[in-house]
């Protein structure tokens, strides 16, 4: 299922399942998706590149892939089971947490 704001993309025959996401801001877009689809709220558990699940990985296993600043300041990492991309809770994580918490308080999304 492709969620997009690109109407032209949704018109393509090769796209079997797609939906237009309404709203200009991330909070409005999240509310629109959660109001129309039964999806669990599980932030920071999927790869943003390929959608596969993320799994905790020891820092030593990914240390060679990190920028020095990240290696120095971050201890907990996850890795995508699909493409191998490495993730950690960066500066954006608090904003995502707040966005998801607002959606939960509004009763949106499948809990748990
Ligand atoms: Zn991935």
Backbone and ligand atoms as CSV (ligand in chain L), in Angstrom:
chain,resi,resn,atom,element,x,y,z
A,1,UNK,N,N,0.851,-1.191,0.000
A,1,UNK,CA,C,0.000,0.000,0.000
A,1,UNK,C,C,0.881,1.234,0.000
A,2,UNK,N,N,0.745,2.040,-1.052
A,2,UNK,CA,C,1.520,3.274,-1.127
A,2,UNK,C,C,0.658,4.438,-0.652
A,3,UNK,N,N,1.121,5.154,0.342
A,3,UNK,CA,C,0.454,6.359,0.818
A,3,UNK,C,C,1.245,7.543,0.284
A,4,UNK,N,N,0.579,8.424,-0.439
A,4,UNK,CA,C,1.287,9.527,-1.085
A,4,UNK,C,C,0.381,10.744,-1.236
A,5,UNK,N,N,0.992,11.880,-1.509
A,5,UNK,CA,C,0.237,13.081,-1.853
A,5,UNK,C,C,0.399,13.392,-3.337
A,6,UNK,N,N,1.003,12.474,-4.067
A,6,UNK,CA,C,1.232,12.624,-5.501
A,6,UNK,C,C,0.068,11.982,-6.266
A,7,UNK,N,N,-0.874,12.828,-6.717
A,7,UNK,CA,C,-2.054,12.303,-7.422
A,7,UNK,C,C,-1.668,11.603,-8.726
A,8,UNK,N,N,-0.648,12.121,-9.407
A,8,UNK,CA,C,-0.192,11.515,-10.656
A,8,UNK,C,C,0.297,10.090,-10.443
A,9,UNK,N,N,1.001,9.886,-9.355
A,9,UNK,CA,C,1.512,8.555,-9.021
A,9,UNK,C,C,0.357,7.579,-8.790
A,10,UNK,N,N,-0.691,8.061,-8.141
A,10,UNK,CA,C,-1.843,7.201,-7.844
A,10,UNK,C,C,-2.612,6.802,-9.104
A,11,UNK,N,N,-2.458,7.554,-10.191
A,11,UNK,CA,C,-3.169,7.259,-11.441
A,11,UNK,C,C,-2.487,6.140,-12.237
A,12,UNK,N,N,-1.279,5.762,-11.860
A,12,UNK,CA,C,-0.539,4.770,-12.647
A,12,UNK,C,C,-1.137,3.374,-12.493
A,13,UNK,N,N,-1.251,2.696,-13.607
A,13,UNK,CA,C,-1.815,1.343,-13.621
A,13,UNK,C,C,-0.966,0.346,-12.845
A,14,UNK,N,N,0.336,0.547,-12.890
A,14,UNK,CA,C,1.235,-0.415,-12.250
A,14,UNK,C,C,1.121,-0.389,-10.728
A,15,UNK,N,N,0.435,0.614,-10.196
A,15,UNK,CA,C,0.306,0.732,-8.739
A,15,UNK,C,C,-0.987,0.047,-8.291
A,16,UNK,N,N,-0.889,-1.147,-7.693
A,16,UNK,CA,C,-2.098,-1.890,-7.346
A,16,UNK,C,C,-2.877,-1.291,-6.180
A,17,UNK,N,N,-2.187,-0.773,-5.178
A,17,UNK,CA,C,-2.868,-0.247,-3.993
A,17,UNK,C,C,-2.225,1.065,-3.578
A,18,UNK,N,N,-3.012,2.112,-3.558
A,18,UNK,CA,C,-2.497,3.404,-3.163
A,18,UNK,C,C,-3.599,4.255,-2.585
A,19,UNK,N,N,-3.225,5.237,-1.787
A,19,UNK,CA,C,-4.206,6.146,-1.201
A,19,UNK,C,C,-3.588,7.529,-1.083
A,20,UNK,N,N,-4.430,8.537,-1.300
A,20,UNK,CA,C,-4.007,9.917,-1.185
A,20,UNK,C,C,-4.018,10.314,0.293
A,21,UNK,N,N,-2.925,10.869,0.751
A,21,UNK,CA,C,-2.845,11.331,2.136
A,21,UNK,C,C,-3.216,12.813,2.160
A,22,UNK,N,N,-4.175,13.174,3.021
A,22,UNK,CA,C,-4.619,14.566,3.123
A,22,UNK,C,C,-3.876,15.266,4.259
A,23,UNK,N,N,-3.742,16.563,4.112
A,23,UNK,CA,C,-3.121,17.367,5.170
A,23,UNK,C,C,-1.764,17.896,4.747
A,24,UNK,N,N,-1.422,19.080,5.255
A,24,UNK,CA,C,-0.147,19.714,4.903
A,24,UNK,C,C,0.938,19.442,5.929
A,25,UNK,N,N,0.548,19.244,7.166
A,25,UNK,CA,C,1.534,19.067,8.234
A,25,UNK,C,C,1.582,17.599,8.664
A,26,UNK,N,N,2.736,17.143,9.209
A,26,UNK,CA,C,2.862,15.734,9.606
A,26,UNK,C,C,1.749,15.266,10.546
A,27,UNK,N,N,1.335,16.103,11.496
A,27,UNK,CA,C,0.277,15.714,12.432
A,27,UNK,C,C,-1.045,15.494,11.726
A,28,UNK,N,N,-1.366,16.356,10.765
A,28,UNK,CA,C,-2.610,16.213,9.996
A,28,UNK,C,C,-2.551,14.964,9.125
A,29,UNK,N,N,-1.393,14.701,8.533
A,29,UNK,CA,C,-1.236,13.534,7.665
A,29,UNK,C,C,-1.356,12.245,8.481
A,30,UNK,N,N,-0.751,12.235,9.667
A,30,UNK,CA,C,-0.852,11.051,10.538
A,30,UNK,C,C,-2.305,10.822,10.937
A,31,UNK,N,N,-3.011,11.897,11.320
A,31,UNK,CA,C,-4.418,11.773,11.713
A,31,UNK,C,C,-5.248,11.223,10.560
A,32,UNK,N,N,-5.000,11.709,9.356
A,32,UNK,CA,C,-5.750,11.237,8.187
A,32,UNK,C,C,-5.533,9.740,7.966
A,33,UNK,N,N,-4.293,9.303,8.023
A,33,UNK,CA,C,-3.979,7.888,7.799
A,33,UNK,C,C,-4.591,7.021,8.911
A,34,UNK,N,N,-4.470,7.461,10.161
A,34,UNK,CA,C,-4.984,6.653,11.276
A,34,UNK,C,C,-6.505,6.617,11.307
A,35,UNK,N,N,-7.150,7.674,10.778
A,35,UNK,CA,C,-8.611,7.682,10.730
A,35,UNK,C,C,-9.140,6.752,9.644
A,36,UNK,N,N,-8.334,6.484,8.624
A,36,UNK,CA,C,-8.817,5.709,7.475
A,36,UNK,C,C,-8.304,4.274,7.442
A,37,UNK,N,N,-7.211,3.996,8.125
A,37,UNK,CA,C,-6.635,2.644,8.094
A,37,UNK,C,C,-6.401,2.164,9.523
A,38,UNK,N,N,-6.550,0.859,9.724
A,38,UNK,CA,C,-6.300,0.285,11.039
A,38,UNK,C,C,-4.840,-0.114,11.117
A,39,UNK,N,N,-4.029,0.796,11.552
A,39,UNK,CA,C,-2.598,0.515,11.640
A,39,UNK,C,C,-2.134,0.661,13.082
A,40,UNK,N,N,-1.215,-0.186,13.501
A,40,UNK,CA,C,-0.681,-0.056,14.858
A,40,UNK,C,C,0.254,1.153,14.946
A,41,UNK,N,N,0.252,1.779,16.101
A,41,UNK,CA,C,1.197,2.864,16.346
A,41,UNK,C,C,2.463,2.251,16.921
A,42,UNK,N,N,3.463,2.077,16.103
A,42,UNK,CA,C,4.725,1.476,16.534
A,42,UNK,C,C,5.871,2.287,15.949
A,43,UNK,N,N,6.090,3.494,16.482
A,43,UNK,CA,C,7.100,4.378,15.897
A,43,UNK,C,C,8.512,3.830,16.029
A,44,UNK,N,N,9.334,4.123,15.056
A,44,UNK,CA,C,10.757,3.795,15.065
A,44,UNK,C,C,11.009,2.296,15.147
A,45,UNK,N,N,10.128,1.498,14.523
A,45,UNK,CA,C,10.313,0.045,14.507
A,45,UNK,C,C,10.479,-0.497,13.082
A,46,UNK,N,N,10.329,0.388,12.088
A,46,UNK,CA,C,10.450,-0.030,10.680
A,46,UNK,C,C,11.464,0.846,9.963
A,47,UNK,N,N,12.120,0.276,8.980
A,47,UNK,CA,C,13.092,1.003,8.163
A,47,UNK,C,C,12.365,2.009,7.272
A,48,UNK,N,N,12.826,3.248,7.278
A,48,UNK,CA,C,12.190,4.261,6.437
A,48,UNK,C,C,12.553,4.077,4.964
A,49,UNK,N,N,13.582,3.294,4.685
A,49,UNK,CA,C,14.007,3.084,3.302
A,49,UNK,C,C,13.257,1.920,2.654
A,50,UNK,N,N,13.106,0.792,3.372
A,50,UNK,CA,C,12.520,-0.396,2.741
A,50,UNK,C,C,11.324,-0.975,3.500
A,51,UNK,N,N,11.052,-0.500,4.722
A,51,UNK,CA,C,9.875,-0.962,5.447
A,51,UNK,C,C,10.070,-2.224,6.263
A,52,UNK,N,N,11.242,-2.847,6.212
A,52,UNK,CA,C,11.482,-4.066,6.990
A,52,UNK,C,C,11.621,-3.721,8.479
A,53,UNK,N,N,11.510,-4.740,9.325
A,53,UNK,CA,C,11.590,-4.544,10.772
A,53,UNK,C,C,13.011,-4.189,11.206
A,54,UNK,N,N,13.096,-3.362,12.255
A,54,UNK,CA,C,14.390,-3.027,12.844
A,54,UNK,C,C,14.628,-3.907,14.061
A,55,UNK,N,N,15.889,-4.324,14.248
A,55,UNK,CA,C,16.251,-5.164,15.390
A,55,UNK,C,C,17.440,-4.548,16.105
A,56,UNK,N,N,17.444,-4.613,17.455
A,56,UNK,CA,C,18.591,-4.081,18.195
A,56,UNK,C,C,19.874,-4.762,17.748
A,57,UNK,N,N,20.950,-3.989,17.726
A,57,UNK,CA,C,22.233,-4.523,17.307
A,57,UNK,C,C,23.299,-3.970,18.257
A,58,UNK,N,N,24.288,-4.792,18.633
A,58,UNK,CA,C,25.355,-4.283,19.511
A,58,UNK,C,C,26.119,-3.150,18.824
A,59,UNK,N,N,26.494,-2.151,19.607
A,59,UNK,CA,C,27.207,-1.005,19.063
A,59,UNK,C,C,28.484,-1.434,18.336
A,60,UNK,N,N,29.176,-2.410,18.893
A,60,UNK,CA,C,30.439,-2.857,18.305
A,60,UNK,C,C,30.254,-3.351,16.871
A,61,UNK,N,N,29.065,-3.876,16.601
A,61,UNK,CA,C,28.795,-4.442,15.280
A,61,UNK,C,C,28.635,-3.365,14.202
A,62,UNK,N,N,28.255,-2.148,14.632
A,62,UNK,CA,C,28.007,-1.086,13.649
A,62,UNK,C,C,28.945,0.108,13.804
A,63,UNK,N,N,29.847,0.045,14.774
A,63,UNK,CA,C,30.704,1.189,15.101
A,63,UNK,C,C,31.458,1.713,13.883
A,64,UNK,N,N,31.904,0.827,13.016
A,64,UNK,CA,C,32.660,1.237,11.844
A,64,UNK,C,C,31.845,2.001,10.811
A,65,UNK,N,N,30.539,1.957,10.943
A,65,UNK,CA,C,29.658,2.631,9.984
A,65,UNK,C,C,29.226,4.009,10.458
A,66,UNK,N,N,29.612,4.378,11.697
A,66,UNK,CA,C,29.085,5.607,12.314
A,66,UNK,C,C,30.032,6.783,12.168
A,67,UNK,N,N,29.437,7.974,12.157
A,67,UNK,CA,C,30.229,9.198,12.230
A,67,UNK,C,C,30.813,9.279,13.636
A,68,UNK,N,N,31.984,9.911,13.786
A,68,UNK,CA,C,32.619,9.977,15.111
A,68,UNK,C,C,31.709,10.536,16.205
A,69,UNK,N,N,30.963,11.591,15.902
A,69,UNK,CA,C,30.069,12.198,16.902
A,69,UNK,C,C,29.005,11.226,17.370
A,70,UNK,N,N,28.452,10.467,16.456
A,70,UNK,CA,C,27.427,9.482,16.797
A,70,UNK,C,C,28.052,8.351,17.616
A,71,UNK,N,N,29.232,7.904,17.197
A,71,UNK,CA,C,29.921,6.810,17.894
A,71,UNK,C,C,30.206,7.202,19.349
A,72,UNK,N,N,30.518,8.485,19.550
A,72,UNK,CA,C,30.877,8.978,20.875
A,72,UNK,C,C,29.657,9.135,21.785
A,73,UNK,N,N,28.503,9.538,21.219
A,73,UNK,CA,C,27.380,9.962,22.064
A,73,UNK,C,C,26.198,8.999,22.114
A,74,UNK,N,N,26.093,8.062,21.192
A,74,UNK,CA,C,24.930,7.173,21.146
A,74,UNK,C,C,25.356,5.758,21.510
A,75,UNK,N,N,24.531,5.072,22.314
A,75,UNK,CA,C,24.873,3.720,22.761
A,75,UNK,C,C,23.981,2.636,22.143
A,76,UNK,N,N,22.730,2.989,21.845
A,76,UNK,CA,C,21.763,1.980,21.398
A,76,UNK,C,C,21.456,2.129,19.902
A,77,UNK,N,N,21.554,1.021,19.202
A,77,UNK,CA,C,21.356,1.033,17.753
A,77,UNK,C,C,20.426,-0.101,17.328
A,78,UNK,N,N,19.799,0.130,16.180
A,78,UNK,CA,C,18.992,-0.905,15.540
A,78,UNK,C,C,19.461,-1.028,14.109
A,79,UNK,N,N,19.199,-2.207,13.547
A,79,UNK,CA,C,19.587,-2.422,12.163
A,79,UNK,C,C,18.414,-3.020,11.405
A,80,UNK,N,N,18.264,-2.576,10.156
A,80,UNK,CA,C,17.184,-3.078,9.314
A,80,UNK,C,C,17.494,-4.507,8.867
A,81,UNK,N,N,16.492,-5.385,9.054
A,81,UNK,CA,C,16.655,-6.776,8.643
A,81,UNK,C,C,16.650,-6.906,7.124
A,82,UNK,N,N,16.127,-5.889,6.430
A,82,UNK,CA,C,16.026,-5.944,4.978
A,82,UNK,C,C,17.255,-5.407,4.269
A,83,UNK,N,N,17.604,-4.154,4.551
A,83,UNK,CA,C,18.673,-3.499,3.788
A,83,UNK,C,C,19.937,-3.218,4.612
A,84,UNK,N,N,19.876,-3.487,5.913
A,84,UNK,CA,C,21.077,-3.330,6.734
A,84,UNK,C,C,21.326,-1.918,7.243
A,85,UNK,N,N,20.454,-0.987,6.906
A,85,UNK,CA,C,20.612,0.383,7.374
A,85,UNK,C,C,20.616,0.433,8.899
A,86,UNK,N,N,21.421,1.340,9.451
A,86,UNK,CA,C,21.563,1.448,10.908
A,86,UNK,C,C,20.771,2.655,11.416
A,87,UNK,N,N,20.064,2.470,12.525
A,87,UNK,CA,C,19.234,3.525,13.124
A,87,UNK,C,C,19.577,3.719,14.584
A,88,UNK,N,N,19.332,4.937,15.080
A,88,UNK,CA,C,19.430,5.243,16.502
A,88,UNK,C,C,18.477,6.385,16.783
A,89,UNK,N,N,18.203,6.590,18.060
A,89,UNK,CA,C,17.303,7.682,18.439
A,89,UNK,C,C,18.076,8.993,18.321
A,90,UNK,N,N,17.809,9.741,17.286
A,90,UNK,CA,C,18.470,11.021,17.073
A,90,UNK,C,C,17.606,12.165,17.562
A,91,UNK,N,N,17.952,13.363,17.118
A,91,UNK,CA,C,17.240,14.572,17.552
A,91,UNK,C,C,15.768,14.541,17.151
A,92,UNK,N,N,15.447,13.816,16.093
A,92,UNK,CA,C,14.070,13.778,15.605
A,92,UNK,C,C,13.172,12.869,16.449
A,93,UNK,N,N,13.756,11.993,17.263
A,93,UNK,CA,C,12.967,10.983,17.982
A,93,UNK,C,C,11.963,11.619,18.936
A,94,UNK,N,N,12.355,12.689,19.620
A,94,UNK,CA,C,11.444,13.337,20.576
A,94,UNK,C,C,10.237,13.935,19.839
A,95,UNK,N,N,10.474,14.487,18.653
A,95,UNK,CA,C,9.358,15.052,17.868
A,95,UNK,C,C,8.407,13.946,17.427
A,96,UNK,N,N,8.962,12.807,17.028
A,96,UNK,CA,C,8.124,11.679,16.611
A,96,UNK,C,C,7.319,11.162,17.799
A,97,UNK,N,N,7.978,11.032,18.959
A,97,UNK,CA,C,7.279,10.577,20.174
A,97,UNK,C,C,6.098,11.488,20.484
A,98,UNK,N,N,6.320,12.817,20.389
A,98,UNK,CA,C,5.256,13.780,20.703
A,98,UNK,C,C,4.103,13.661,19.712
A,99,UNK,N,N,4.428,13.485,18.444
A,99,UNK,CA,C,3.410,13.340,17.398
A,99,UNK,C,C,2.554,12.103,17.647
A,100,UNK,N,N,3.212,10.992,17.980
A,100,UNK,CA,C,2.504,9.736,18.225
A,100,UNK,C,C,1.675,9.831,19.502
A,101,UNK,N,N,2.210,10.488,20.526
A,101,UNK,CA,C,1.475,10.630,21.783
A,101,UNK,C,C,0.199,11.444,21.575
A,102,UNK,N,N,0.281,12.497,20.774
A,102,UNK,CA,C,-0.927,13.297,20.469
A,102,UNK,C,C,-1.962,12.431,19.750
A,103,UNK,N,N,-1.508,11.603,18.817
A,103,UNK,CA,C,-2.433,10.725,18.085
A,103,UNK,C,C,-3.069,9.709,19.032
A,104,UNK,N,N,-2.276,9.163,19.946
A,104,UNK,CA,C,-2.809,8.191,20.918
A,104,UNK,C,C,-3.859,8.836,21.808
A,105,UNK,N,N,-3.564,10.052,22.294
A,105,UNK,CA,C,-4.509,10.752,23.162
A,105,UNK,C,C,-5.800,11.065,22.422
A,106,UNK,N,N,-5.708,11.250,21.114
A,106,UNK,CA,C,-6.892,11.525,20.305
A,106,UNK,C,C,-7.627,10.222,19.965
A,107,UNK,N,N,-7.110,9.079,20.458
A,107,UNK,CA,C,-7.768,7.793,20.222
A,107,UNK,C,C,-7.524,7.233,18.845
A,108,UNK,N,N,-6.469,7.687,18.182
A,108,UNK,CA,C,-6.201,7.226,16.825
A,108,UNK,C,C,-5.197,6.074,16.836
A,109,UNK,N,N,-5.315,5.227,15.815
A,109,UNK,CA,C,-4.364,4.128,15.647
A,109,UNK,C,C,-4.722,2.942,16.517
A,110,UNK,N,N,-4.251,1.783,16.103
A,110,UNK,CA,C,-4.476,0.565,16.877
A,110,UNK,C,C,-3.472,0.547,18.009
A,111,UNK,N,N,-3.935,0.343,19.216
A,111,UNK,CA,C,-3.041,0.353,20.374
A,111,UNK,C,C,-2.395,-1.018,20.544
A,112,UNK,N,N,-1.106,-1.024,20.796
A,112,UNK,CA,C,-0.374,-2.257,21.079
A,112,UNK,C,C,-0.015,-3.067,19.894
L,1,ZN,ZN,ZN,15.688,-1.311,5.224
